[in-house]
Amino acid sequence: MSSDVVLTAALRNNLLSLQNTQSLIDQTQFKLATGRAVNSALDNPQNFFAAQSLNNRADDLNRLLDGVGQSISAIEQTDTALASLTNLVEQADSIAQQARDALASGQQEARIIGTTNLSNANELVNDITGLTQGDAVELTYVNSNGTATSYSVTLGTGAGEASTAEELVALINAETDTTAGDARVFDASINDEGGLEIAKLDGGSFEIVFNANGAFAAATDRQFANALGFGNTYGDQQTAGATAGLDEIGYTVSNQAALTTKALTDNNNSNATATRSTLLTDLRGAGDTSTALFTGDTLDNIDITINGGTAAAAGMEVIQDLATATVQDLVDGINSDSRLNKLIEASFDESTGSISIRAIDATVDTVQIIATEDAGAATGTATSVNLLAAGIGVDTISATDAMAANTAQQSIQLGSAAGDLATLETEYNNVREQIDQLVADSGYRGSNLLNGDNLTTFFNEDRSNSLTTEGAILTTAGLGISEANFGTVSSVDTALDETRSATLTVRDFNASIANDLAILQTREDFTTQTINNLTAGADKLTIADQNEEGANLLALQTRQQLGVTSLSLASQSQQAVLRLF
């Protein structure tokens, strides 16, 4: 039967001392391994829970710090987009300014340019196919007294006739306005390509008619116009007579980039300003009660052709019954035609009672308006298209019907800026589209400050402190940049006002988010320092002093070694006593 080991008091004390020393060594080694003097609430409850609270707040702020960083990135992305957006808005402003310059320099210039090379011809009649002796270029303009004045230059070898291109130019330039101190009226020249150019010096409009052999005959007149290089612009126009078939070939050369009437009145309503519901047959120019824009008891329809032509093209009919057609019917008829609405655009200004037709394609040169009587009307009935009454053109084209088909027509060439304006308008609208696309692509992680989204950034753990960066809608709609309409000076000025206002809006928003960005960066630095302070404070409560704990471990190990030695001596002493027996 076994019994418990009996230890002397000395052995027992030594063993207990060694056990206690080993426990202290284990604790010290654990502190050195973790680097903390307080690893649990048992070590030091007060320090442990205080440090835990500090660390918890530091962790919360650290998570918020990530959000602050993402907000900074979102604003930086917005700033990048704003730089590009500013460039696009400035580009739109530049295009609008080009349109304004084109209107300033070109709108007031009525100019025609022929495509036939006349520079190599020794004699026009002999060297240019289609030209004959007696062909006459008739020019009509309004003098300083407001009176229509006609001037004719005839091809030939006789006195006062033009046999060469130089003589043709000289005779055209010789015309003077006796009511304005004999000032020159036209500036004719042969350009670098040899084409005949004629421009009105005072900026007004004029009419050119091609009169072959001194008599109106459509076929030979067209041949004459084609020979001089104006085949793509002329149109049939009636003479002052009412004989079928005697139509003249020519057109009015406008100084305007758009065909805009003066204020129109309603002859059937005490000459009040015309409205959209006013009948076309009741339209008159303001202050002009004697001449209507369209006249004729049997007028049937109105057709419009583009860039010359001698008859209405199929599908170009915009009014089918003139007797019942209104101003709005004319506007809708043009804008709804699948071929016309790619080339021209019509509009009506209710504030002024003006109708406007403008080019929206750079290829548009002339617009021909054709009024046709019904099939049962007799040739020569009083049918006319009088655009002078509307403030378009000069006092030359308002006579009665002169075509076998009972048709009255007027052809008007747009001002020299029209083609450039149409091109600039297209470019402007392309930039508008790019602005909207850029704004749509400016988002960051689902937030788009340029499209009206707000960005909220929280700064403390209970989310009681925050900053909301307010977005703005910087699309073309939000910036107020309307679709381009460069038909008039006022519309271009409106575009300039819109782009410049948009530029200020973008700059103001850029300054706003720059301020928010500075705040966020400041709060990011502050939060980082706060986290560091909290962590440092927690460490002060729990971190072990490596030097102190290392010294303690060494002391304990020495103590342990001494205890083992003491235990060994005590054991040897007990054995020596036993050996006495």
Stockholm file with secondary structure:
# STOCKHOLM 1.0

chainA/1-581         MSSDVVLTAALRNNLLSLQNTQSLIDQTQFKLATGRAVNSALDNPQNFFAAQSLNNRADDLNRLLDGVGQSISAIEQTDTALASLTNLVEQADSIAQQARDALASGQQEARIIGTTNLSNANELVNDITGLTQGDAVELTYVNSNGTATSYSVTLGTGAGEASTAEELVALINAETDTTAGDARVFDASINDEGGLEIAKLDGGSFEIVFNANGAFAAATDRQFANALGFGNTYGDQQTAGATAGLDEIGYTVSNQAALTTKALTDNNNSNATATRSTLLTDLRGAGDTSTALFTGDTLDNIDITINGGTAAAAGMEVIQDLATATVQDLVDGINSDSRLNKLIEASFDESTGSISIRAIDATVDTVQIIATEDAGAATGTATSVNLLAAGIGVDTISATDAMAANTAQQSIQLGSAAGDLATLETEYNNVREQIDQLVADSGYRGSNLLNGDNLTTFFNEDRSNSLTTEGAILTTAGLGISEANFGTVSSVDTALDETRSATLTVRDFNASIANDLAILQTREDFTTQTINNLTAGADKLTIADQNEEGANLLALQTRQQLGVTSLSLASQSQQAVLRLF
#=GR chainA/1-581 SS CCCCCCCCHHHHHHHHHHHHHHHHHHHHHHHHHHSBSCCSTTTCHHHHHHHHHHHHHHHHHHHHHHHHHHHHHHHHHHHHHHHHHHHHHHHHHHHHHHHHHHIIIIITCCEEECCSCCTTCSSHHHHSTTCCTTCEEEEEEECTTSCEEEEEEEBSSSTTCBCSHHHHHHHHHTCEEGGGTSEECEEEEECTTSCEEEEETTSCCEEEEEEGGGSCCHHHHHHHHHHTTCTTTCEEEECSSCCTTCEEEEEEECSCSEEECCCEEETTTTTEECCTTSBGGGEEETTCCSCBSEECTTEEEEEEEESCBSSCCTTCEEESCTTTCBHHHHHHHHHHCTTGGGTEEEEEETTTTEEEEEECSTTCCEEEEEEEECTTSCTTCSCEECGGGGTCSCTTCCCCCCSTTCEEEEEEECCTTHHHHHHHHHHHHHHHHHHHHHHHTCCBTTBCTTBTCCEEEECSTTSCSEEEECCCBCSHHHHTCCCCCTTSHHHHHHHHHHHHHHHHHHHHHHHHHHHHHHHHHHHHHHHHHHHHHHHHHHHHHHBCCHHHHHHHHHHHHHHHHHHHHHHHHHHHHHHHHHTTC
#=GC SS_cons         CCCCCCCCHHHHHHHHHHHHHHHHHHHHHHHHHHSBSCCSTTTCHHHHHHHHHHHHHHHHHHHHHHHHHHHHHHHHHHHHHHHHHHHHHHHHHHHHHHHHHHIIIIITCCEEECCSCCTTCSSHHHHSTTCCTTCEEEEEEECTTSCEEEEEEEBSSSTTCBCSHHHHHHHHHTCEEGGGTSEECEEEEECTTSCEEEEETTSCCEEEEEEGGGSCCHHHHHHHHHHTTCTTTCEEEECSSCCTTCEEEEEEECSCSEEECCCEEETTTTTEECCTTSBGGGEEETTCCSCBSEECTTEEEEEEEESCBSSCCTTCEEESCTTTCBHHHHHHHHHHCTTGGGTEEEEEETTTTEEEEEECSTTCCEEEEEEEECTTSCTTCSCEECGGGGTCSCTTCCCCCCSTTCEEEEEEECCTTHHHHHHHHHHHHHHHHHHHHHHHTCCBTTBCTTBTCCEEEECSTTSCSEEEECCCBCSHHHHTCCCCCTTSHHHHHHHHHHHHHHHHHHHHHHHHHHHHHHHHHHHHHHHHHHHHHHHHHHHHHHBCCHHHHHHHHHHHHHHHHHHHHHHHHHHHHHHHHHTTC
//
